[in-house]
C-alpha cells in the first residue's frame, strides 16, 4: 500500500502501517493503552490472525484487502453503544460507494453485502475507556477458500476490475469520523433510521438466526429502540435478537 499517499491526503491523521501483523486490532489496542489520539489507525497488507466475530478468523490475503483498525474515543450514552457497530457499517458502505459507485446492503449487525455476499465486516471491542473498531474490506481478492467461498465476495469480483485500497482508506477514515460523530451528537435514533433505510435485512426479510442451540426461522420486523433486531418467528413468537448470525432463509 502506498501509505504516503494516504498520509498526504489525511495530514492530521496518525496512520501506522505494517506489511504483516497478527491483527490490526491487537496493535490498535496496544496504541490505545498507550494513550494515542482518537482516530489513530493501524493498517496492514496482511494479517496472520485477523479477528472476526465469535472468535472466528478474518481471511486476510496479502495485498488483496483493506485491513484497518481505528481507535475511537466518542462520548456515548450507554444506550447508544449497540448502535456503534451499525454506524461503522454505514461508514463502510459510504466509503465503498464514494470510491466504486457500488451500493451496498447492510446485514444486521456488522456485515456489508454486495450481490448477496459479504464484502466487508466490522468488529468493535471496548478497550478501557475507548473503542477499537476493526474493519475488513475484501477489495481485490480473486477467489476465497472453499469454506467461505459461497458467502464472501470482493469489489474486484463484483466489478471485474481492481480497486485502490489507498482511496478506500482515504474515504473510510473520514466516513467513520462522520458517522461516529453523528451518533455521539445526534443520538442513536439517527443511526437506527439510517441503517433501516440502507438495509434490506432490517424489515420484511425472511431470515434464519443461528442461536447456538438451534436456528430461529422468521421475518424481520425492524430494529428496537436500542438497535437490536426484532424477528417474528414462524411460530408467531416475538424475538429480540441481541446476537447471533443472521442469514436469509
N, C-alpha and C positions, 0 to 999 in steps of 0.2 A: 504494500500500500504506500502511496505517495503521501506520507503523513505531513510533509512540509506544505503541500497544497492545502490540507485541512487546517493547519495552524495559521497559514496566511489568510484563509477565508474566515477563521474564527479566532482573531488575535487575542481576545480576552479569555479564551478557554484553555484550561490545563488539560492536555491530551497526552497520555502515556501510551506508547505503542511498543509492541513486542512481536518478534517473529513467531515465537511459540510460548504459550502459557498453559499450565494445567487448567486454569479457569480464570477468566477476566473478573468474575465475581469475587473470587478469593483475593485477588490483588487489589480490587477496589475496596474491599472490606478492610484490608490492611492499611490502605491510604486513609480511609475514613477514621480508623482508630488513631491514626497519627495526626488527625485534625485538618485534613485537606479541605479546601474550599468547596462549597456547593457547586455542582456542575462538573466537577473533575471526572474525566472519562478515561477508561482503560480499554484499549483495543488491541486485538491480536490477530495475526494472519492465520493462526491455527490454535485450537485448544485440544489438549490431550485428555482432559477430563471435564468437558463442558457440562454445565448443570442444567437439567430440566426439572419439571415439577415431579413431586413424589419420589425424589431420589433417582429419577431417570437421567440418562446422559443426553447431551445435545450433540448431534452429528456435526463435526466442525472440520470439514475438509480444508486442507491448506490452500490459502489464496482464493477460495471459492465463495466464502460468505463474509458477512459483516458480523463480527462477534465483539460486542461492546458492553461494558458495564459503567453505570453512571452513579455517582454519589449525589443523593438528593437530601436536602435539609429543609423541606417545607414545614410550616407550622400548620398542622392539620387537626381539626377537631376529631376526637375518637370515632365519631360516627361516619367520618369521611374516609377512613382508612380502607375499607373494602373497595372504594371507587378508584384508588390509586392505580391498580392494575388496569382497570378499564381506561383510565386517562392515558396510560402508556400505550395501550393498544391503539387508541385514536391517534396518538402522535406518530406511531409507526406507520399506520395506514396513510396518514397525511404525508409523511416523508416519501413513501413509495409513490404516491400519486404525483407529487411535485416532480420527482426525478424521471418517472417512467410513463406517467399518464394512466397508469392502471388503477382501477377502482377495486379496493379490497373489501371483502366481507370480514366481519368480526365474530368469532365464535366464543361465547362466554366460557371462562373469564379471561383467557390470556392468549388465544390463538388468532393469528391474522391469516386469512384464507384467500386463495386465488384459484379459480377453476375447480372449486370443491375440495382443494387440498391445502395443506398447511405450508405457508411460505415464510412465516415468522412466528416467534414465540417470545413471551415475556415472563420473567421470574423476578419477584420482588422479595427482598429479605430485609428485616429490621436489623440494624446494626447500631447498638447502643441508642443514641438519640437521633440517628439518621436512617436513611433507607439506601440500599444498594439495588439498583434496577438493572437486571441483565436482559439484553435484547439480542436475539439472534435472527438474522435475516438470511435466507437462502438466496444468494444473488446469482452466481454463475455456475452452480452445480449442473452437471450434465446428466447425472444419474445419482441414485441413492442406494444404500444397502437394501437387500430384499426385505428385511424385517420392517422397514419403514417406507419402502418404495411406493406402496399403494396409497399412503396418506400424505406424503410430502411432495412438494414441488419447489421450483425456483423461478426467479424472474426470467432467467435465460430460457427455461423450458416453456414458459408461458408466452414468450415473445420471439423465440428463435434468434436472439441476439444477446451479446454480453452487455452488462451494465457497469457503471462506475461505482465501486464501493466508496470511493472518496466523496463523490457527490451525494451519495445516500447518507453518509455520516454527516456531511455539511448540512444537509436538510434535517436530519434526525435530531441532532442535539438542540437546535433552537425550538423544534416542534415539541420536544419533551419539556423544555422550559415553559413554553406557552401553555400547554395543557395542564401541567402541574400547578402553574400559577392560577389558571382558571379554576382548578379545584380548590386551591387554598383561599382564593379571594371570593369566588362565586358560590362556593359550597358544592356539595356532591350532586345536587339535583341537575345542575347544568351539564355535568359529565354524564349522568344517567340518561338524560334526554338525548344528548348527542350520540351516545353509544346505542341507544334504542333505535335511533334513526338510521344508523350505519349498519346495524347487524340484522341479518335475516334470521338469526337464531333466537333473537330476543322474544319474538311473539309468533304464535301460529306455526311453529315448526315441530314436526314430529321428530322426537329425539329418543335416544337410549342413553341413560345416565348410568355409568359404572359406579356402583356404591360399595364396592369391595365384596360384600357378602352376596350381592346379586345385582341385577340390572332393573332399573325403573324405566318402563316404557310409557310415554305420554306426549303431551303437546305443551310447548312453552306458552306462558301467559304473561310475559313481561318481567321486568325487574321489580323487586320490592323496594321499599323506601331506603334500604341500606345498600342496594346494588346486587343483592343475591337473586338468583334465577328462580322464578316460580314455574312449576310444572304441574299440570293436571294429569294424573295418572290415568291409564286406560281403565282402571277400576273405579274412576271417579274421585280418587283421593287428591287432596291439595298438598303439594310438597314445595318447600323452600330449599333449594339446593345450595348448601354452603360450600361444598367442594365436590369434586368428582369429575371424571371425564365425560364430556357431553359430545355425542356423535349423532348424526342423522340416523333415524330409524328407517 
